[in-house]
Amino acid sequence: MQFKDIVGQEAVKQRLVNTVAENRVSHAQLFLGPEGSGSLALAVAYAQFLSCENKQADDSCGECASCRKYQKLMHPDLHFSYPFFAKHKDDTALTFIEQWREAFTVNPYLSLDDWRGYLDAENKQANINIAECHQIIKKLSFKPFESVYKILILWLPEYLDKEGNALLKIIEEPQPNTLFILVAQNQDQILNTILSRTQLVKIPSLTYDEIKQHLLTQHNQTEDAAAEIAYLSNGNLTEALAMLQQDNKGYHDLFVQWLRLCFSNKGLEVLSFVDQFAKMGRENQKNFIRYGISFIRECCLLMAGAGNLVHLPAKELETAQKMTNVLSIEKSQYISDELEKAHYHVERNANPKILFLDVSLQIIKILNLKTIPQGSQYIPN
């Protein structure tokens, strides 16, 4: 993995390159970024750059023996740890290393759900167990074999329970030229004892333009399709790539028509729409609801006088401006809340007909109330 293969994050890439050029490489670093930001890909690219035998000014060469091994994730001084779904108490990350290499090679913007798909997870909970902690200590007790550095990339340290305290000594006092790179999404879920021993590298979400451009150039999307997916993904490239697999991405017209029917309280036509939603499939239902949440948020920005923050294609922006004539910020917030709840229930396989009928009825109530008193809980649960 090279820096040039990673979407955006130019400032982070330059910071990482500078740590090497200025000999300021910390032995324990925490790459903290939301899902889809590329934090795992950055960690692998950084490790490859550190081990490259012919470093360029801002990237690894991609051609030396070390880089070729890194590109296959098979360098003897590169180690991975990650959550897995143990079938036996002595399972470790090495048990699943072939699946891990395949998963990362297919998609460096891997999510835990994607990773689950490569394993026979059944209903097991993901974790990094004590056997894996002991394996890490064993692997890192030796000097590097070929490279200057021996590097462990630990993906999602949030899944280290109290067993993670077994790693404290080796993190604080590692063998010479041994590096820990932790790749996390939620700082609050990491053991404080581990957090305090790492140097933080913050990785922001990708921008709308970065995702859109990537979809245009690397995935041959049309301008409209790239714009809609970039908008829906909200800075998460993992989500954007998942949306490419869906058949129907034209959610705007459908969502606005639904709101208009709810506003007009046309019951029979709403029922027809509910039947249509039920046939969309779970992933399209989730994307449709996610689009609605995002669209309502943009309407709120317009009503709040923050139009400069709105990122909508021209057609959708025109519709949003018209919608502000019949919506208020309060009503928009209640609609958004209902959509958030619907998304939650879709993920948990709720009956789609019952779910979308209920949401439609709630939105009809919201849109047809003349005013909503401050703090009102106008809909009984």
Buried (B, 14 or more C-beta within 10 A) or exposed (E): BBBEBBBBBEEBBEEBBEBBEEEEBBBBBBBBBBBBBBBBBBBBBBBBBBBBBEBBEBBBBBEBEBBEBBBEBEBEBBBBBBBBBBEEEEBBBBBBBEBBBEBBEEBBBBBBEBBBEBBEBEEEEBBBBBBBBBBBEEBBEEEBEEBBBBBBBBBBBBBBEEBBEBBBEBBEEBEEBBBBBBBBBEEEEBBEBBBEBBEEBEBBBBBBEBBBBBBBEEEEBEEBBBBBBBBBBBBBBBBBBBBEEBEEBEBBEBBBEBBBBBBEEBEEBBBEBBEEBBEBEEBBBBBBBBBBBBBBBBBBBBBEEEBEEBBBBEEBBEBBBEBBEEBBEBBBBBBBBBBEBBBEBBEEEBEBBEBBBBBBBBBBBBBEBEEBEEEEEEEEE
